[in-house]
Amino acid sequence: MAGPSLRPHVHWAQRHRELFLRVELSDVRNPDISITDNVLHFRAQGHGAKGDNIYEFEIEFLEPVEPKPVCRMTQRQLNITVQKKESNWWERLTKQEKRPLFLAPDFDRWLDESDAEMELKEKEEEKINKMKIESRVPKDPFKHLKKGYLIMYNLVQFLGFSWIFVNMTVRLFILGKDSFYDTFHTISDMMYFCQTLALMEIMNSLIGLVRSPLIPSVVQVFGRNFVLFVILGTLEEMQSKPVVFFIFYFWSITELFRYPYYMLSCIGIEWKPLTWLRYTVWIPLYPLGGLAEAVCIVQSIPIFSETGKFSLGLPNPLNVTIQFPFVLQIYLIALFLGVFVNFRHLYKQRKHHLGPKKRKMK
């Protein structure tokens, strides 16, 4: 024969429009909470006064309430908020006059009626003051124009990098490894266009059109353009190297998720799978892209040494020459520092967008 059900300790408080219940259960699992016929039904497994067991209780409210309670669980307790149907002050919580033994006032949140009215009045005054302040702030007459520009910019970049990715993927399936050697001649025009247009990202951050920090944008855009225009664009010997395929492929995959994410953000839409991809695919791709760029630079150093291109001879008695290969060696160090800066920035963003949040249950 089953014994009597276990009841947790429950503390309550009220405001004119809300009821607050704090259930003293830790590590709550499988909670079943509902309101039917103005009665709150609670059943959950957790650790309470009688150890780790199933606890349950029912409360028939004094006056009508909304049938959708809002619950928030923490490791130590479970909080339930119930909306009253009418804004007024109750003389007690339950319909029965005698208070149940498991129920007690929550003195941490307890207010008498006059204090609650004062709190309500302060909230209303705060809301009115906020509306007054917002009404004084001048509206941006170019808001829609800026939004339209950002949507078009991200759309154009998405289409450009999509074309690059699809073209390279199709050629890889058809030609296999042979597609590695003519990637630059096939893709370079579109890559030149996209990376030149990417300079606008620095301008967007500089003038405050977007909230992205300036330094990561500068590091990424100038780093890519240095490899594209200075290394690959000026050395024909580098244009047929297989490393070009991997550089372009890693760049394009990353942007396939970044630009549509920003485009949807401009119109206030968040698609969770896209958010996850935008803040996850960079984890392998950024280090791989940085490694491919480093390989490209290392392969170009002997060619620059042989041709003397971009090396600068200074008119001085010592006949000192600034060798461009030496500049590239210094740049290699800066490249990995730049990868670290962007990696750290994106990790913080990922933690912000995908990090753990308080669990809510309705």
C-alpha angles and dihedrals in degrees: 000000000000117000126231115293118260118244123204124221109267125194122195141192135168147211127193092271104023145049122211122205122184114195114202099224126121128204091018115198133185097002116193110193126165143146120225126166089358091301122121112220117198129183127158143140117243147120112287140144091305096047127251104346145121111281127192142170143164130219123191105204123229094234135014119294135184112271095230114080119192115222132194121188126203128176092263106036148000122241123203124193119195124188119224116228091224127033105242142112119267122214089214139355103242133057091230112078096222111077114236113248094239092055125085138160117273100230091185089068101021119130130168119234097267093049091048091051090051091049091049091049091050091051091050091049090048090051092050092048090050091052090050092051092048091050090055093053107094114241117240107249090200096051096111092042091053092047091049091050093050092048092051093045093052092043093052092047091047092052091046096051091041089057090050093048096046093045093050093045094050092047090049092054093045102039102023115198091354088074089066093071101055100035093113096052092048101041106024098093093057092041090051089052095048096045093046089051089049088071085078088070089068090049092047091054093042096055094039100251089132132026095231113125114253101229098060090048092051092046094051099041098044092040092055094041092051090057094042102044104025103034105027099024096054102036116066089187089065096048094076095048117117090230088074089067093055094046093052093042095051091046094050096047091053093051094047087076102028099059099046089047091055092043092055091044089059090064095040098256122136118188106192098212090052091047090052092048093046092054097038112041091064090066094079097020100056095055091042091049091048091049091050091050090049091051089050092053093046091051091050096052096079090048093051089046091053097045098036089220114168092004109135124217113203122212100240138121092256092053091225117186125198103222114214092214087062089052088052091052090054089046090055089063090048090049094060091043088053091050088052092050092051093042091053092046093049092045090057090048091049091050089050096049102033103024122119116286134190111282115244128194129187 
